[in-house]
Amino acid sequence: MGAFFGAVSRRDVILDVFFGVDYHSHLGTRRAGMVSCLPEGGFKKEIHSIENTPFRTRFDHDLPGFRGTCAMGCISDMDPQPLLVRSHLGVYAISVVGNITNFDALVDELTGAGAQFMAMSSGNVNMCELVAALVNSQDNLVDGIRYAQEKIEGSLTLLVMTEDGHLVAARDRMGRLPVLVGRDDDGYCVSFESFAYGKLGYADEHELGPGEIVRIGPDGYEVLARPCDRMRICAFLWVYYGYPNSNYEGVNVEVMRYRNGRIMARREEVEGTLPEVDYVAGVPDSGLPHALGFAMQTGQTFARPFVKYTPTWPRSFMPTNQAIRNRVAKMKQIPVPELIAGKRLLLVDDSIVRGTQLRETVDFLYDTGAREVHMRSACPPIMYGCKYLSFSRSNSDYELIARRKIRELEPDGGEEHIAEYADDATERGRCLLKSICEEMGFDSLRYQSLDGLLEAIGLDRDKVCTYCWDGRE
């Protein structure tokens, strides 16, 4: 996915930005960058790969070269960024987060109108450069950002640093990702994760609304474009992506996950489907709080029958090659045999996407002597690959285990009954659960319902994006 962090102040902010970006490392795996406005004029910029080295280690040796009272940085799952751009709007640095599904069409449209792009080694156009070209086609920065967001199909959240030492932040027009402003005694910062600036001594100041654009300086922030009325913030921020300490739209991530686990368990208590188990466990890391909520509701014992070895393979630099990802995921999981052998386990994971890594987990639990393994997903079956943030990395919907199983169960016409397959109260829904259990080796399987998930988040359902589950735009 990716994220950015920036700060502008009456003091040097390089260390704030360095640590602020590092605190977003869980949101990206490929590249990272930093750029600052130098006191004598001009910019200092560095971009590095973080596929095999975490951000803090990779950029530590660059710190002496950075100085300034205005700086920004990013973690990226996409192209190298931030970029420096020179146009009739001035010189500025830009970082973007989102997904452009009409990318090729926009490149063709702009090149047809005479625009030129620097090709990367792959021959493709850098996403930041495309966005900058759209922004630069208008008479001013605000109109340019609005124009880019209107032209782009998908989503676009961005941060710009101007040569006069100010930041301009714009939240996606549907508010699919959060953008927050923090304040301390000397200046302001802008961030995705609220805990990042809280740890650096900043206090909550403002949360941008959908489509809102703000200009941030050392003495305050100015709203350049008012927020839109409609919002569709990504529910996966609470289910999986978000860090436990963060708050989005006033809802804390960790609290939501406890509540979500409780709601899952409550439903099974009412329906009488709770299996007898020795331990409730979470698939680390993001499955743990959902499992804690489940155990608190049922009174069953919570345990950690396996742990994740992270000193050398944290999520922040998991490899992009799927085969290597699967091997690394297997190597990271270290069992506690005393809590597995002969035990009946109920596992809670944040989601089941392809199921490949989860099958590895189940296999090693049985290999370690587990008597039963029951599986619970903290969200509904994923039926559609995300076209707004691309969280699932799927090239086709049929890489998703639920969609693949529907096609196997009902090759002709199954697509017309996705809503039924997603509901385990229907015959089709029960058939889907049975088929996945047989393939994955679960003794039982249940998914959180969409209604239960939305109850756990606590926002109006029209304000939450649920596209990956129900295809609702």
VENTA-V831059 format. One record per backbone hydrogen bond with DSSP energy under -1.0 kcal/mol. CO is the residue of the C=O (numbers start at 1). NH is the residue of the N-H. E is the energy in kcal/mol with one decimal. If there is no record, write none. Layout:
BEGIN
CO;NH;E
CO;NH;E
END
This chain:
BEGIN
3;75;-2.5
5;73;-2.4
6;190;-2.6
7;71;-2.3
8;188;-2.6
13;17;-2.5
14;18;-2.7
15;19;-2.5
16;20;-2.7
17;21;-2.8
18;22;-1.9
19;23;-2.0
21;24;-2.2
22;25;-1.8
24;27;-2.1
25;28;-1.1
27;2;-2.6
30;50;-3.0
31;76;-3.4
32;48;-2.6
33;74;-2.4
34;46;-2.4
35;72;-2.6
36;44;-2.0
38;41;-2.0
42;38;-2.2
44;36;-2.2
46;34;-2.3
48;32;-2.3
54;58;-2.5
55;59;-2.4
59;62;-1.3
62;65;-1.7
63;66;-1.8
68;13;-2.3
69;9;-2.5
70;37;-2.6
71;7;-2.6
72;35;-2.7
73;5;-2.3
74;33;-1.9
75;3;-2.4
76;30;-1.3
76;31;-2.5
83;94;-2.2
85;92;-2.4
87;90;-2.0
90;87;-1.7
91;163;-1.2
92;85;-3.2
93;161;-2.3
94;83;-2.0
95;159;-2.5
97;157;-2.7
99;155;-2.4
102;106;-2.1
103;107;-2.3
104;108;-2.5
105;109;-2.2
106;110;-2.5
107;111;-2.8
108;112;-2.1
110;115;-2.6
111;114;-1.5
120;123;-2.1
124;120;-2.8
126;130;-2.1
127;131;-2.4
128;132;-2.7
129;133;-2.2
130;134;-1.9
131;135;-2.6
132;136;-2.9
135;138;-1.5
140;144;-2.3
141;145;-2.6
142;146;-2.5
143;147;-2.5
144;148;-2.5
145;149;-2.4
146;150;-1.9
147;151;-2.3
148;152;-1.9
153;101;-3.0
155;99;-1.3
157;97;-2.8
158;170;-2.6
159;95;-2.3
160;168;-3.0
161;93;-2.4
162;165;-1.9
166;162;-2.4
167;216;-3.6
168;160;-2.8
169;214;-2.5
170;158;-2.2
172;175;-2.2
172;211;-1.9
174;232;-3.8
176;234;-2.3
179;208;-2.3
180;191;-2.6
181;205;-2.2
181;206;-1.9
182;189;-2.1
183;203;-3.1
186;10;-1.5
187;184;-2.5
188;8;-2.7
189;182;-2.1
190;6;-2.3
191;180;-3.1
194;198;-1.8
195;199;-2.5
197;202;-2.7
198;201;-1.3
203;183;-2.2
206;181;-3.7
209;212;-2.0
210;228;-3.7
212;171;-2.1
213;224;-2.8
213;225;-1.7
214;169;-2.3
215;222;-2.8
216;167;-2.4
217;220;-1.1
220;217;-3.1
222;215;-2.9
225;213;-1.7
233;465;-3.1
234;237;-1.2
235;238;-1.2
235;239;-1.7
236;240;-2.7
236;241;-2.2
237;242;-2.1
243;246;-2.1
244;254;-1.8
246;253;-2.5
248;251;-2.1
251;248;-2.0
252;256;-2.1
253;257;-2.1
254;258;-2.2
255;259;-2.4
256;260;-2.8
257;261;-2.2
258;262;-2.2
259;263;-2.4
260;264;-2.2
261;265;-2.3
262;266;-2.8
263;267;-2.0
264;268;-1.5
265;269;-2.4
266;270;-2.2
267;271;-2.2
268;272;-1.3
268;273;-1.9
279;346;-2.2
280;303;-2.3
281;348;-2.1
283;287;-1.8
285;288;-1.6
287;291;-2.1
288;292;-2.5
289;293;-2.2
290;294;-2.0
291;295;-2.8
292;296;-2.6
293;297;-2.0
294;298;-2.0
295;299;-2.3
301;280;-2.9
305;336;-3.4
307;334;-3.2
314;317;-1.6
315;318;-1.7
321;325;-2.6
322;326;-2.5
323;327;-1.9
324;328;-3.0
325;329;-2.8
326;330;-1.9
327;331;-2.4
328;332;-2.1
332;309;-3.2
334;307;-2.6
336;339;-2.5
337;340;-1.6
337;341;-2.6
340;343;-2.5
343;371;-2.6
343;372;-1.5
344;278;-2.4
344;279;-1.7
345;374;-3.2
346;281;-3.0
347;376;-2.2
348;283;-2.5
349;378;-2.6
353;401;-2.4
355;359;-2.3
356;360;-1.5
357;361;-1.8
358;362;-2.5
359;363;-2.6
360;364;-2.2
361;365;-1.8
362;366;-2.4
363;367;-2.7
364;368;-1.3
365;370;-2.4
366;369;-1.6
369;342;-3.4
372;345;-2.6
373;443;-3.2
374;347;-3.4
375;446;-1.5
376;349;-2.4
377;448;-1.7
396;399;-1.8
397;400;-1.4
400;404;-2.5
401;405;-2.2
402;406;-2.0
403;407;-2.0
404;408;-1.8
405;409;-2.8
406;410;-2.6
410;414;-1.3
413;416;-1.3
414;417;-1.9
417;421;-2.2
418;422;-1.9
420;423;-1.3
423;426;-1.9
426;430;-2.2
427;431;-2.1
428;432;-2.1
429;433;-2.0
430;434;-2.3
431;435;-2.3
432;436;-2.4
433;437;-2.5
434;438;-2.2
435;439;-1.8
436;440;-2.8
437;441;-2.1
444;375;-3.0
446;377;-2.3
449;453;-2.3
450;454;-2.5
451;455;-2.0
452;456;-1.9
453;457;-2.0
454;458;-2.6
460;463;-2.4
461;464;-1.1
463;233;-2.4
465;235;-1.3
466;469;-1.6
466;470;-2.4
467;471;-2.5
468;383;-2.5
468;384;-2.0
END
